[in-house]
Amino acid sequence: MRAMRPALVLPLFFLASCGGSAPAPVTAPPATGNVLISIVGTNDLHGHIRALPLLGGYLANLRAARERDGGAVFLFDGGDLFQGTLESNLREGAPVVAAYDLLGYDAVTIGNHEFDYGPVGEDATVEHEGQDPRGALRARIAESRFAWLSANIVNRETGANAGLAPNSTVIERDGVRVAVIGVTTEQTLTTTIAANVSDLAIRPLGVAIAAEAQRLRSEEHADVVVVAAHAGGNCTALVDAHDTTSCDSHDEIFQVADALPEGLVDVIVAGHTHAAVAHFVHGIAIIESRSYGRAFGRVDLVIDRGAHRIVSAEILPSHDLCRTAPAPDADPSLCERDDYEGAAVTPDARVAAIVGEALTFADEQRSRPLGVTVSAQIRRDHDGENALGNLFTDLMHQARPVADLALYNGGGLRADLPAGPLTYGSFYEALPFDNRFALVRTNGHDVAALFARDISHEGSALSESGLRIVARCEGTEVRVSLERADGRPVRDDEPLTIVTSDFIATGGDGFFVHARETPGAVTLEEDPPMREAMVALLTANGGTLDPHVLLDPEHPRIVVPGGHRPLTCQTQ
């Protein structure tokens, strides 16, 4: 459903012709003096639109405060708007666009998960002639009154802008020209469905930002340069914006900020890592506000409009919408919250109407019982073996018993399963991606090498079902041996068949990058999403799911010395 565009009641030529000749235009003198502007940033909503009416209340209070003092508010998002909930996915992100339009977003950048929907309609990848692998994203961009930006997603062959969105835009408000550039993490091509981005390349963020920012400063006379970046970091302490000792300096957005010429960029609205940042890095104010609409970030800038320079910059701590996080299916507008900018926060009724309609549309599927009871919360853990990953891979293995083992990536575990009767909506929240099954034919040596790489590196850990994985150190190298359920070792040259997602099988997270180049090595299925096969198995099996059975610390599926990954081997 496309967002409706407001039409002008009277055309401009009609207004000018009324009452004789139009008066001569009056040229307003350029604005001078200091003015306060607030840069507000959000990121990684992932379709969690329940939070948006309450966000609208905070924005209304802030805009009223800036209006009183003659300033302005600019609203940006760091990407990954859509993928993650039934209410968003059933309409391929359209409710998010409609709500963002009403909230008054100025610009957003493209996140890696914006590519997940593929063509318009049910197909997640191109299945028929004439389909556009990015059709759903293009449809949402066409509906938006706010700007979509992309300075580093380019055509693989030509190196030119990929044609999804412009590099940047300039917004003038209250005598201040704010330019914003959009960029997307260099991990994008391995963190979405490969078939939807196979003709694209990602320019280094710093190179793209520097070139565009220099142009905006010299040609567009920007007073402030903001970057909306779907790339992020993580800081554990948010009290002192100038103290970065709690931040990981190796994180992507910090590396980018450190490499930029001083004074070229003023603010970065970050994303992708689902973490919190509210810090100055190399003179740049960086804000990131976790995920799922929980919070927003804010930077206040005092601008000397006559001299076209920033007088002062203040990063405010990331602001949670609610004092305590509401339950996943709760209405955030009912949560406890403090006043903001001297007034009570009232949810935006216009946004609430859009959200309510989308939730109603999804509720019939969301509430469908699966005939299974969860005895205690089944948790995910991106850093090691976990009950949710074991459940998913057990179901995958059961659905495709021809395979020797099932693999699933930790980044695909999106929500814990709550205790109690399991509903389709809860399972969907945990597995919102429309990935299909894929079979990969390989051997024991390559599977052992795959797990050795996974166990020795940071990032989302693989879950598996079907074999026992035993890691050990040999000098400085991590080595892995494979065992079947009866204890028999798997030989290096022994053929193995893996059932996994099409995301992993086509190079996702850097696995099986070259597998598709081997004839017959990869089979991609065209059935409905693997989530539906897993739901069918749960419904058919019934009974109780017990996290203590799914994850037995005494008998782990993946054995790592010390029990922690990444495993680092050192010579004694």
C-alpha positions as CSV (number, residue, x, y, z in Angstrom):
1,M,0.0,0.0,0.0
2,R,1.5,3.3,-1.1
3,A,1.6,6.3,1.2
4,M,-0.7,9.0,0.0
5,R,0.9,12.2,-1.1
6,P,-0.9,15.5,0.0
7,A,-2.1,17.5,-3.0
8,L,-2.1,21.3,-3.2
9,V,-5.6,22.6,-2.9
10,L,-4.9,25.5,-5.3
11,P,-2.2,25.5,-7.9
12,L,0.5,28.2,-7.5
13,F,-0.3,29.8,-10.9
14,F,-3.9,30.3,-9.7
15,L,-2.8,32.0,-6.5
16,A,-0.5,34.3,-8.4
17,S,-3.2,35.3,-10.9
18,C,-5.8,36.4,-8.3
19,G,-6.3,40.1,-7.8
20,G,-4.3,41.3,-10.8
21,S,-0.5,41.2,-11.2
22,A,1.5,39.4,-8.5
23,P,3.5,41.6,-6.2
24,A,7.2,41.8,-6.6
25,P,9.0,39.1,-4.6
26,V,10.5,40.3,-1.3
27,T,14.1,39.0,-0.7
28,A,14.5,38.3,3.0
29,P,17.8,39.3,4.5
30,P,20.1,36.4,5.4
31,A,19.7,35.1,8.9
32,T,22.4,36.1,11.3
33,G,23.2,35.4,15.0
34,N,23.5,32.2,16.9
35,V,20.8,29.5,16.5
36,L,20.4,26.1,18.3
37,I,19.6,23.1,16.1
38,S,19.0,19.5,17.4
39,I,20.1,16.5,15.3
40,V,18.0,13.5,16.3
41,G,19.1,10.0,15.2
42,T,17.5,6.6,15.3
43,N,18.6,3.3,13.8
44,D,17.8,-0.4,13.3
45,L,14.0,-0.2,13.8
46,H,13.6,-3.6,12.1
47,G,9.9,-3.1,11.7
48,H,9.2,-2.5,15.4
49,I,6.6,0.1,14.6
50,R,4.8,-0.1,18.0
51,A,7.4,2.4,19.4
52,L,6.8,5.0,16.7
53,P,3.8,6.9,18.2
54,L,5.7,7.4,21.4
55,L,8.7,8.6,19.5
56,G,6.4,11.1,17.8
57,G,5.5,12.5,21.2
58,Y,9.1,13.1,22.1
59,L,9.7,14.8,18.7
60,A,6.7,17.0,19.1
61,N,8.0,18.3,22.5
62,L,11.5,18.9,21.1
63,R,10.2,20.7,18.0
64,A,8.0,22.9,20.2
65,A,11.1,23.8,22.3
66,R,13.2,24.7,19.2
67,E,10.3,26.7,17.8
68,R,10.2,28.7,21.0
69,D,13.9,29.6,20.9
70,G,14.0,30.1,17.1
71,G,15.9,26.9,16.3
72,A,15.2,23.7,14.3
73,V,15.1,19.9,14.5
74,F,16.6,17.6,11.9
75,L,15.6,13.9,12.0
76,F,17.8,11.1,10.5
77,D,17.9,7.3,10.6
78,G,20.9,5.0,10.3
79,G,19.2,2.2,8.3
80,D,17.6,-1.3,8.7
81,L,14.1,0.2,8.8
82,F,12.0,-2.8,7.7
83,Q,12.9,-6.4,8.3
84,G,11.9,-8.0,11.5
85,T,8.2,-8.1,12.4
86,L,5.0,-9.4,10.8
87,E,3.4,-6.0,10.7
88,S,6.2,-4.6,8.6
89,N,7.1,-7.7,6.6
90,L,3.6,-8.6,5.4
91,R,3.6,-5.3,3.5
92,E,7.3,-5.2,2.7
93,G,8.0,-2.2,4.9
94,A,5.2,0.1,3.8
95,P,3.9,0.8,7.3
96,V,7.3,2.0,8.3
97,V,7.5,4.4,5.4
98,A,4.0,5.8,6.2
99,A,4.9,6.3,9.8
100,Y,8.3,7.9,9.1
101,D,6.6,10.3,6.7
102,L,4.3,11.5,9.5
103,L,7.1,11.7,12.0
104,G,8.9,14.1,9.7
105,Y,12.1,12.3,8.9
106,D,14.5,14.3,6.8
107,A,16.7,11.5,5.4
108,V,17.6,7.9,6.0
109,T,20.4,5.6,4.8
110,I,20.1,2.2,3.3
111,G,20.8,-0.7,5.6
112,N,22.0,-4.2,4.6
113,H,18.6,-5.7,5.5
114,E,16.7,-3.3,3.2
115,F,17.7,-5.7,0.4
116,D,16.1,-8.8,2.1
117,Y,12.6,-8.5,0.5
118,G,14.0,-8.8,-3.0
119,P,11.4,-8.3,-5.8
120,V,7.9,-6.9,-5.0
121,G,5.7,-9.8,-3.8
122,E,6.3,-13.1,-2.2
123,D,9.5,-14.1,-3.9
124,A,12.6,-13.2,-1.9
125,T,14.9,-13.5,-5.0
126,V,14.3,-13.2,-8.7
127,E,12.3,-16.3,-9.8
128,H,10.7,-14.9,-13.0
129,E,11.8,-12.9,-16.0
130,G,11.3,-9.1,-15.5
131,Q,11.6,-9.1,-11.7
132,D,13.8,-6.5,-10.1
133,P,16.0,-8.0,-7.3
134,R,15.6,-4.7,-5.5
135,G,12.0,-4.1,-6.5
136,A,10.5,-4.0,-3.0
137,L,13.1,-1.5,-1.8
138,R,12.6,0.7,-4.9
139,A,8.8,0.7,-4.2
140,R,9.4,1.9,-0.6
141,I,11.8,4.6,-1.8
142,A,9.3,5.8,-4.4
143,E,6.6,6.2,-1.6
144,S,8.8,8.1,0.8
145,R,8.6,11.9,1.2
146,F,11.9,11.8,3.2
147,A,15.2,11.3,1.3
148,W,16.9,8.0,0.9
149,L,20.7,8.3,0.6
150,S,23.5,6.0,-0.7
151,A,27.0,7.3,-1.4
152,N,28.9,4.0,-1.4
153,I,26.6,1.3,-2.9
154,V,27.8,1.2,-6.5
155,N,27.5,-0.8,-9.7
156,R,30.1,-3.6,-9.6
157,E,31.1,-3.1,-13.2
158,T,31.1,0.7,-13.6
159,G,31.7,1.9,-10.0
160,A,28.9,4.4,-10.5
161,N,26.1,5.0,-8.0
162,A,23.9,2.0,-8.0
163,G,20.8,4.2,-8.9
164,L,18.8,3.5,-5.7
165,A,19.3,6.9,-4.1
166,P,21.5,10.0,-4.4
167,N,24.7,10.4,-2.4
168,S,23.5,13.2,-0.3
169,T,20.9,16.0,0.2
170,V,21.0,19.5,1.6
171,I,18.3,20.8,3.9
172,E,18.0,24.5,4.8
173,R,16.1,25.4,7.9
174,D,16.1,28.6,9.9
175,G,19.1,29.9,8.0
176,V,21.2,26.8,8.5
177,R,22.3,24.5,5.6
178,V,22.6,20.9,6.9
179,A,24.0,18.4,4.4
180,V,23.5,14.7,5.0
181,I,25.4,11.8,3.3
182,G,24.2,8.2,3.4
183,V,26.6,5.2,3.6
184,T,26.3,1.5,4.3
185,T,28.5,-1.0,6.0
186,E,31.2,-2.8,4.0
187,Q,29.7,-6.1,5.4
188,T,26.5,-5.6,3.3
189,L,27.2,-8.0,0.5
190,T,27.7,-10.9,3.0
191,T,24.9,-9.9,5.4
192,T,21.9,-10.0,3.1
193,I,20.7,-12.5,0.4
194,A,23.5,-12.6,-2.1
195,A,21.3,-12.9,-5.1
196,N,19.7,-9.5,-4.5
197,V,23.1,-7.7,-4.5
198,S,25.2,-9.8,-6.8
199,D,25.7,-6.9,-9.3
200,L,26.7,-4.4,-6.6
201,A,29.9,-3.4,-4.8
202,I,30.5,-1.3,-1.7
203,R,33.0,1.5,-1.7
204,P,35.0,2.1,1.4
205,L,33.0,4.3,3.7
206,G,35.7,6.8,4.5
207,V,36.5,7.3,0.8
208,A,32.9,7.9,-0.1
209,I,32.2,10.2,2.8
210,A,35.3,12.3,2.3
211,A,34.7,12.9,-1.4
212,E,31.0,13.8,-0.9
213,A,31.6,16.0,2.2
214,Q,34.3,18.0,0.4
215,R,31.9,18.7,-2.5
216,L,29.1,19.7,-0.1
217,R,31.4,22.1,1.8
218,S,32.7,23.7,-1.4
219,E,29.9,23.6,-3.8
220,E,26.7,23.5,-1.6
221,H,28.1,25.7,1.1
222,A,27.0,23.4,3.8
223,D,27.1,24.8,7.4
224,V,26.9,21.3,9.0
225,V,27.7,17.9,7.5
226,V,25.9,14.9,8.9
227,V,26.5,11.3,7.9
228,A,23.7,8.7,8.2
229,A,25.8,5.5,8.4
230,H,24.6,2.0,8.6
231,A,27.8,1.1,10.3
232,G,28.4,1.3,14.0
233,G,30.3,0.7,17.2
234,N,29.8,-0.1,20.8
235,C,30.5,1.8,24.0
236,T,29.5,0.5,27.5
237,A,29.7,3.9,29.3
238,L,27.7,6.8,28.1
239,V,28.1,9.4,30.9
240,D,31.1,11.4,29.4
241,A,30.9,12.0,25.7
242,H,34.6,12.7,25.6
243,D,35.7,9.5,27.3
244,T,36.0,6.7,24.7
245,T,37.8,4.2,26.9
246,S,34.7,2.0,27.0
247,C,34.4,2.0,23.2
248,D,36.0,-0.6,20.9
249,S,38.3,1.5,18.7
250,H,38.4,-1.3,16.1
251,D,34.6,-1.0,15.4
252,E,33.8,0.1,11.9
253,I,32.4,3.6,12.5
254,F,35.3,4.6,14.8
255,Q,37.8,3.5,12.2
256,V,36.0,5.6,9.7
257,A,35.8,8.7,11.9
258,D,39.5,8.5,12.8
259,A,40.4,8.4,9.1
260,L,38.4,11.4,8.0
261,P,40.1,14.8,7.7
262,E,39.5,16.9,10.7
263,G,36.5,19.3,10.5
264,L,35.0,17.7,7.4
265,V,32.1,15.9,9.1
266,D,30.3,17.2,12.2
267,V,27.8,14.4,13.2
268,I,27.4,10.7,12.4
269,V,24.1,8.9,13.0
270,A,25.3,5.3,13.2
271,G,23.6,1.9,13.2
272,H,24.0,-1.8,12.4
273,T,25.6,-3.0,15.6
274,H,22.5,-2.5,17.8
275,A,24.6,-0.9,20.4
276,A,24.9,2.5,22.1
277,V,27.3,5.3,21.2
278,A,27.1,8.9,22.4
279,H,30.7,10.1,22.0
280,F,33.1,12.5,20.2
281,V,35.6,10.6,18.1
282,H,38.2,12.7,16.2
283,G,36.0,15.7,16.8
284,I,32.9,14.1,15.3
285,A,29.8,13.6,17.4
286,I,28.7,10.0,16.9
287,I,25.3,8.7,18.1
288,E,23.8,5.3,17.9
289,S,20.7,4.2,19.9
290,R,20.6,0.4,20.2
291,S,17.7,-1.0,18.1
292,Y,14.0,-1.8,17.7
293,G,12.8,1.8,18.5
294,R,13.9,1.6,22.1
295,A,15.7,4.9,22.1
296,F,16.9,7.9,20.2
297,G,20.1,9.9,20.1
298,R,20.5,13.7,20.0
299,V,23.2,16.2,19.3
300,D,22.6,19.9,20.0
301,L,24.6,22.4,17.8
302,V,24.9,26.1,18.3
303,I,25.5,27.7,14.9
304,D,26.8,31.1,14.1
305,R,24.7,31.8,11.0
306,G,26.7,34.9,10.0
307,A,30.1,33.1,10.2
308,H,28.6,29.8,9.0
309,R,30.4,27.8,11.8
310,I,29.6,25.6,14.7
311,V,30.0,27.5,18.0
312,S,29.4,24.5,20.3
313,A,28.3,20.9,20.1
314,E,26.8,18.8,22.9
315,I,25.9,15.1,22.7
316,L,23.0,14.2,25.0
317,P,22.9,10.6,26.4
318,S,20.8,8.1,24.4
319,H,17.3,8.6,25.6
320,D,15.1,5.5,26.2
321,L,11.4,6.0,25.3
322,C,10.4,4.1,28.4
323,R,11.9,3.9,31.9
324,T,11.9,0.1,31.6
325,A,11.7,-1.9,28.4
326,P,8.2,-3.1,27.7
327,A,7.4,-6.7,26.7
328,P,7.8,-7.4,22.9
329,D,4.0,-7.4,22.3
330,A,3.2,-4.5,24.7
331,D,2.1,-1.1,23.7
332,P,5.0,1.3,24.5
333,S,2.6,4.2,24.8
334,L,1.4,2.8,28.1
335,C,4.9,2.5,29.6
336,E,6.2,4.8,32.4
337,R,8.2,7.8,31.1
338,D,9.5,11.1,32.2
339,D,8.6,14.5,30.9
340,Y,10.7,15.7,28.0
341,E,11.6,19.3,27.3
342,G,9.4,20.4,30.1
343,A,6.2,18.7,29.0
344,A,4.5,15.4,29.3
345,V,5.0,13.1,26.3
346,T,1.9,12.3,24.4
347,P,2.0,9.6,21.7
348,D,1.3,10.9,18.1
349,A,-2.3,9.8,17.3
350,R,-1.7,10.0,13.5
351,V,1.2,7.6,13.7
352,A,-0.8,5.4,16.2
353,A,-3.5,5.0,13.6
354,I,-1.0,3.7,11.0
355,V,0.5,1.4,13.5
356,G,-2.9,0.1,14.7
357,E,-4.0,-0.7,11.2
358,A,-0.8,-2.6,10.5
359,L,-1.0,-4.6,13.7
360,T,-4.6,-5.5,13.1
361,F,-3.7,-6.8,9.6
362,A,-1.0,-9.0,11.2
363,D,-2.8,-10.1,14.3
364,E,-4.7,-13.1,12.8
365,Q,-1.4,-14.7,11.9
366,R,0.5,-13.5,15.0
367,S,-1.9,-15.1,17.5
368,R,-2.1,-18.5,15.8
369,P,-1.2,-21.2,18.3
370,L,1.3,-23.8,17.3
371,G,0.2,-26.4,19.8
372,V,3.6,-26.3,21.6
373,T,4.4,-25.1,25.1
374,V,7.8,-23.5,25.9
375,S,8.6,-24.5,29.5
376,A,11.1,-21.6,30.1
377,Q,12.4,-18.8,27.9
378,I,14.5,-20.2,25.0
379,R,17.4,-17.8,24.7
380,R,19.7,-16.8,21.8
381,D,23.4,-16.0,22.1
382,H,25.4,-14.7,19.2
383,D,28.7,-15.6,20.9
384,G,28.3,-19.3,21.5
385,E,26.1,-22.4,21.5
386,N,22.6,-21.6,22.6
387,A,19.2,-23.1,23.0
388,L,17.5,-21.2,20.2
389,G,20.2,-22.0,17.6
390,N,20.0,-25.7,18.6
391,L,16.2,-25.7,18.2
392,F,16.4,-24.1,14.8
393,T,19.1,-26.5,13.5
394,D,17.3,-29.5,15.0
395,L,14.1,-28.5,13.1
396,M,16.1,-27.9,9.9
397,H,17.8,-31.3,10.2
398,Q,14.4,-32.9,10.8
399,A,12.9,-31.1,7.8
400,R,15.8,-32.3,5.5
401,P,17.0,-35.6,6.9
402,V,19.1,-36.3,3.8
403,A,21.6,-33.9,5.3
404,D,24.4,-35.0,7.7
405,L,24.2,-31.8,9.6
406,A,22.3,-28.5,9.7
407,L,23.9,-25.1,10.1
408,Y,22.4,-21.7,11.0
409,N,24.1,-18.3,11.6
410,G,23.9,-16.5,14.9
411,G,23.0,-13.2,13.3
412,G,19.7,-14.9,12.1
413,L,18.6,-15.4,15.7
414,R,16.5,-12.3,16.2
415,A,14.5,-12.8,19.4
416,D,14.1,-15.2,22.3
417,L,11.1,-17.5,22.5
418,P,9.0,-16.6,25.5
419,A,7.7,-19.1,28.0
420,G,4.2,-20.3,27.6
421,P,2.1,-21.4,24.7
422,L,4.0,-20.8,21.5
423,T,2.4,-18.6,18.8
424,Y,3.3,-18.1,15.2
425,G,4.0,-14.4,16.0
426,S,6.6,-15.3,18.6
427,F,8.3,-17.8,16.3
428,Y,8.2,-15.3,13.5
429,E,9.9,-12.6,15.6
430,A,12.7,-15.1,16.3
431,L,13.1,-16.0,12.6
432,P,11.7,-13.1,10.4
433,F,13.8,-13.8,7.3
434,D,12.2,-15.4,4.3
435,N,15.2,-17.6,3.6
436,R,14.8,-20.9,1.7
437,F,16.5,-24.2,2.4
438,A,19.7,-24.9,0.6
439,L,21.9,-28.1,0.4
440,V,25.6,-27.8,0.3
441,R,27.7,-30.9,-0.7
442,T,31.2,-30.8,0.7
443,N,33.5,-33.0,2.8
444,G,34.8,-33.5,6.4
445,H,37.9,-31.4,5.8
446,D,36.0,-28.3,4.6
447,V,33.4,-28.5,7.4
448,A,36.2,-28.8,10.0
449,A,37.9,-25.8,8.5
450,L,34.6,-23.9,8.5
451,F,34.1,-24.4,12.2
452,A,37.8,-23.7,13.0
453,R,37.3,-20.3,11.3
454,D,34.1,-19.7,13.2
455,I,35.4,-20.7,16.6
456,S,38.5,-18.6,16.3
457,H,36.8,-15.4,15.2
458,E,34.5,-12.9,16.9
459,G,31.0,-12.4,15.5
460,S,27.8,-14.4,15.4
461,A,28.5,-18.1,16.2
462,L,27.2,-20.9,14.0
463,S,24.7,-23.3,15.5
464,E,24.6,-26.9,14.3
465,S,22.7,-30.2,14.5
466,G,23.9,-33.7,13.4
467,L,27.6,-33.8,14.4
468,R,29.7,-33.1,17.4
469,I,32.4,-30.4,16.8
470,V,35.5,-30.7,18.9
471,A,38.1,-27.8,18.8
472,R,41.6,-27.9,20.0
473,C,44.9,-26.0,19.8
474,E,47.8,-27.2,17.8
475,G,50.5,-24.6,18.3
476,T,49.0,-21.3,17.3
477,E,46.3,-22.9,15.1
478,V,42.7,-23.9,15.9
479,R,42.0,-27.4,14.7
480,V,38.6,-29.1,14.6
481,S,37.6,-32.8,14.5
482,L,34.1,-34.0,13.7
483,E,32.2,-36.9,15.3
484,R,29.0,-38.6,14.5
485,A,26.3,-39.2,17.2
486,D,27.7,-42.7,17.9
487,G,31.2,-41.3,18.3
488,R,32.6,-42.4,14.9
489,P,35.1,-39.8,13.6
490,V,34.4,-38.2,10.3
491,R,37.3,-38.6,7.8
492,D,38.6,-35.5,6.0
493,D,37.7,-37.0,2.6
494,E,34.2,-38.2,3.8
495,P,31.4,-36.6,1.7
496,L,29.0,-34.5,3.8
497,T,25.7,-32.8,3.0
498,I,24.8,-29.7,4.9
499,V,21.3,-28.2,5.1
500,T,21.4,-24.5,5.7
501,S,19.8,-21.2,4.5
502,D,20.2,-19.8,1.0
503,F,21.8,-16.8,2.8
504,I,24.7,-19.0,4.1
505,A,24.9,-21.2,1.0
506,T,25.4,-18.2,-1.3
507,G,28.2,-16.6,0.7
508,G,26.5,-15.0,3.7
509,D,28.8,-14.2,6.6
510,G,31.7,-15.2,4.3
511,F,30.9,-18.9,4.3
512,F,30.8,-21.0,1.1
513,V,31.9,-18.1,-1.0
514,H,33.3,-20.3,-3.7
515,A,30.9,-23.3,-3.3
516,R,28.5,-22.2,-6.1
517,E,31.4,-22.2,-8.5
518,T,31.6,-26.0,-8.1
519,P,29.0,-27.7,-10.3
520,G,26.4,-29.5,-8.2
521,A,27.8,-28.3,-4.9
522,V,24.9,-26.1,-4.0
523,T,21.1,-26.7,-4.4
524,L,18.8,-23.8,-3.7
525,E,15.2,-24.7,-3.0
526,E,12.3,-22.7,-4.2
527,D,9.8,-23.8,-1.6
528,P,8.2,-21.4,0.8
529,P,10.5,-20.0,3.5
530,M,12.1,-22.6,5.7
531,R,10.4,-20.9,8.7
532,E,7.1,-22.4,7.4
533,A,8.6,-26.0,7.3
534,M,9.9,-25.5,10.8
535,V,6.5,-24.2,12.0
536,A,4.8,-27.2,10.4
537,L,7.1,-29.6,12.3
538,L,6.4,-27.9,15.6
539,T,2.7,-28.1,15.0
540,A,2.9,-31.8,14.0
541,N,5.1,-32.7,17.0
542,G,3.3,-30.8,19.7
543,G,4.5,-31.2,23.3
544,T,6.9,-29.1,25.3
545,L,10.1,-27.3,24.4
546,D,12.6,-27.3,27.2
547,P,15.7,-25.1,26.9
548,H,17.6,-27.3,29.4
549,V,17.2,-30.2,26.9
550,L,18.1,-28.1,23.9
551,L,21.3,-26.9,25.6
552,D,23.1,-29.3,27.9
553,P,26.3,-27.7,29.2
554,E,27.6,-31.2,30.2
555,H,27.2,-32.4,26.6
556,P,27.8,-29.5,24.3
557,R,27.5,-29.9,20.5
558,I,30.5,-27.6,20.0
559,V,33.4,-28.3,22.3
560,V,35.7,-25.3,22.8
561,P,38.6,-25.4,25.3
562,G,37.7,-23.1,28.2
563,G,34.2,-22.9,26.9
564,H,34.6,-19.5,25.3
565,R,35.0,-18.2,21.8
566,P,36.8,-16.8,20.0
567,L,39.4,-19.4,20.8
568,T,43.0,-18.0,20.7
569,C,45.8,-20.5,20.6
570,Q,49.3,-19.5,21.8
571,T,52.5,-21.5,22.0
572,Q,53.5,-22.5,25.5
